[in-house]
Structure formats: structure tokens, C-alpha cells
Amino acid sequence: MAEGLLKKLLAQKKGNRISVSSAGIAAGNGNPPSVYAAEVAEEDGVDISRHRSRALTDQIMAGADLVLAMADMHYSWILDMNSDYLHKTYLLKVFGRSKDIPAYRDIPDPFGGDHHIYRQCYQEITTEIKRVLPAIRKLARKKQG
């Protein structure tokens, strides 16, 4: 859901050259999004029906300029995989904040939940993606120029 939303928001600005992709620490390769994830995203005009899951690998991490994890568990797993990624890995709720970091820093995984749980998760992701979008664009401009 986060990948689809970020791609949609980035596409709204002409000249965007930011590549976005997602991977999971417990994801299988090639699985479609859950029905609820696709429905909730579609309610916001985000089509994730063609998305397929993939497992996070060292190769994916090495090629990324920025990694935004949804939960502390994911963040820790990434750094356990290779601590060299510390400089580019953040929790989504922490990225771009110099203070006022939320006490509850995770965005709960909706897997196994009902439509309402997925909608809550999507709303939380939306709030955070919109908050960090200027910082992502700034980072991309710095990298490109």
C-alpha cells in the first residue's frame, strides 16, 4: 500500500525521477496484494492490483538510497542483515523528524485483519507518506544534482 501511494503522489509532480519499490522481511516472492489492501488502496485511487511481493535481500538494500521500515522489528532485522545500511534506513514515523518522535513508532501490519484494519493502516501510512514527501523529494534532488 505504501509503495502504491508514494508512486501516486510522486507521479503528480512532473519531472519526477524517483524510483519506488517495496520488499518485505517475511514476504514470499510473487504474491498479489491481499483483497483488503487492494480495495482500500483503490478507494483512494491507488491501483496496486499488479503489485507482487518480494523478499528483502541484500542486493535490494545495496541498491536503495533510502529505506523506510514500518516497524521496529523490520528496522532491526535490516540492520542485523547488514549494519552498513544504518545511514539510509529509518522507521517511516521517525524519518524527517528532529524531535517529537511518536512514542508508538510502528505502523501495525494489517495482515490477517479485516477491511477496517486495512483502512486504518492505509490512513496511517497516508499521513506519514504525505509528511515525509518533501524530505524524500529534497533527498532525491540532492542525489541527482
Secondary structure by P-SEA (a helix, b strand, c coil): caaaaaaaaaaccccccbbbbbbbccccccccccaaaaaaaaaaccccccbbbbcccaaaaaaccbbbbccaaaaaaaaaacccccccccccccccccccccccccccccccccaaaaaaaaaaaaaaaaaaaaaaaaaaaaaac
